[in-house]
Amino acid sequence: MSIVNTLSLESNRKIKINFDGGDLSSDAGLLLIKEFVSKLGIDKLFSQSFKTNDSALFRYHTDKENLLQMIYMIIAGYFEDDTSDELTNDPVFKAVLNKDTLITTDYFKIS
């Protein structure tokens, strides 16, 4: 019988999950949710069919990225959009969303 100490995600081979301690995050479970979303093709479905009526000429984040960030924030227990400012440097959220920067509170405000 073999023991697997390190797992790689199919959605991002650079991410390795092991059970040897090291850097810990309370949001690490999102990496497995990301894998699940990728396996089901939900991220591709969002790219193809989710559009907003935003009239901005230039946007740094796509509609799919905005939606996925909000979904991941809710799954992780961040129910308020103002927590996005605190998560801008969170390594797990950056890895899950494949982004260097996250969407901040200003974007989520509805006027």
Buried (B, 14 or more C-beta within 10 A) or exposed (E): EEEEEEBEBEBBEEBEEEEEEEEEEEBBEBBEBBBEBBEEEBBEEBBEEEEEEEEEEEEEBBBBBBBBBBBBBEBBEBEEBEBBEEBBEBEBBBBBBEBEEBBBBEBBEEE
